[in-house]
């Protein structure tokens, strides 16, 4: 299987940036996400994490995820984490 190269770009919707195919990167449209901007550059972005990883992250950060239960979707968990991280 061929490897697809990717890059992380800045995104208003994702605090840890957004991963796109390197071939789709356009410096006139996109701005690269710099690793030092991330809280932990070794941690995958929220959209790359599984629901279990997201829940573990929230627990580690002692975040209260309002409205989240065992049946909540990944998108709902991400949204709740982002809300809990707001100042």
C-alpha positions as CSV (number, residue, x, y, z in Angstrom):
1,X,0.0,0.0,0.0
2,X,1.4,3.4,-0.9
3,X,2.1,5.9,1.8
4,X,0.2,9.2,1.6
5,X,2.1,12.2,2.9
6,X,0.2,14.6,5.0
7,X,0.7,18.0,6.6
8,X,-1.0,19.7,9.5
9,X,-2.5,23.1,8.8
10,X,-4.0,25.7,11.1
11,X,-7.8,25.5,11.4
12,X,-10.3,27.7,13.3
13,X,-12.4,24.5,13.9
14,X,-9.6,22.4,15.4
15,X,-7.2,23.7,18.0
16,X,-4.6,21.1,17.2
17,X,-4.8,21.9,13.5
18,X,-6.2,19.8,10.6
19,X,-4.4,17.0,8.7
20,X,-4.7,17.2,5.0
21,X,-2.9,15.4,2.1
22,X,0.4,17.1,1.3
23,X,-0.6,17.2,-2.4
24,X,-3.6,19.4,-1.4
25,X,-1.5,21.9,0.6
26,X,-1.5,25.3,-1.0
27,X,0.6,27.9,0.8
28,X,-1.5,30.7,-0.7
29,X,-4.6,29.2,1.0
30,X,-3.3,27.2,4.0
31,X,-1.0,28.1,6.9
32,X,1.1,25.2,8.3
33,X,0.5,24.4,11.9
34,X,3.8,24.7,13.9
35,X,4.4,21.9,16.4
36,X,5.4,24.4,19.1
37,X,1.8,25.8,19.0
38,X,0.5,22.5,20.2
39,X,0.1,21.7,23.9
40,X,1.8,18.4,23.3
41,X,3.2,17.9,19.8
42,X,3.4,14.1,20.4
43,X,-0.3,13.8,21.1
44,X,-2.5,13.2,18.1
45,X,-5.1,15.8,17.2
46,X,-8.6,15.3,18.6
47,X,-9.8,14.2,15.2
48,X,-7.1,11.5,15.0
49,X,-8.0,10.1,18.5
50,X,-10.5,7.4,19.2
51,X,-13.4,8.0,21.6
52,X,-11.5,6.1,24.3
53,X,-8.4,8.2,23.8
54,X,-10.6,11.4,23.9
55,X,-12.2,10.3,27.2
56,X,-8.8,9.4,28.7
57,X,-7.5,12.9,27.6
58,X,-10.5,14.5,29.3
59,X,-9.9,12.5,32.5
60,X,-6.2,13.3,32.5
61,X,-7.0,17.0,32.2
62,X,-9.8,16.7,34.8
63,X,-12.3,18.1,32.3
64,X,-16.1,18.0,32.9
65,X,-17.7,16.8,29.7
66,X,-21.3,18.1,30.0
67,X,-24.0,16.1,28.3
68,X,-21.7,13.2,27.4
69,X,-22.6,9.6,28.1
70,X,-21.4,6.2,27.0
71,X,-23.4,6.4,23.7
72,X,-22.1,9.9,22.8
73,X,-20.5,10.2,19.3
74,X,-16.9,11.1,18.8
75,X,-18.0,14.6,17.4
76,X,-20.0,15.2,20.6
77,X,-17.0,14.2,22.8
78,X,-14.7,16.5,20.8
79,X,-17.2,19.4,21.1
80,X,-17.5,18.8,24.8
81,X,-13.7,18.8,25.3
82,X,-13.4,22.0,23.4
83,X,-16.1,23.6,25.4
84,X,-14.5,22.5,28.7
85,X,-11.1,23.9,27.5
86,X,-12.6,27.4,26.9
87,X,-11.4,30.0,29.4
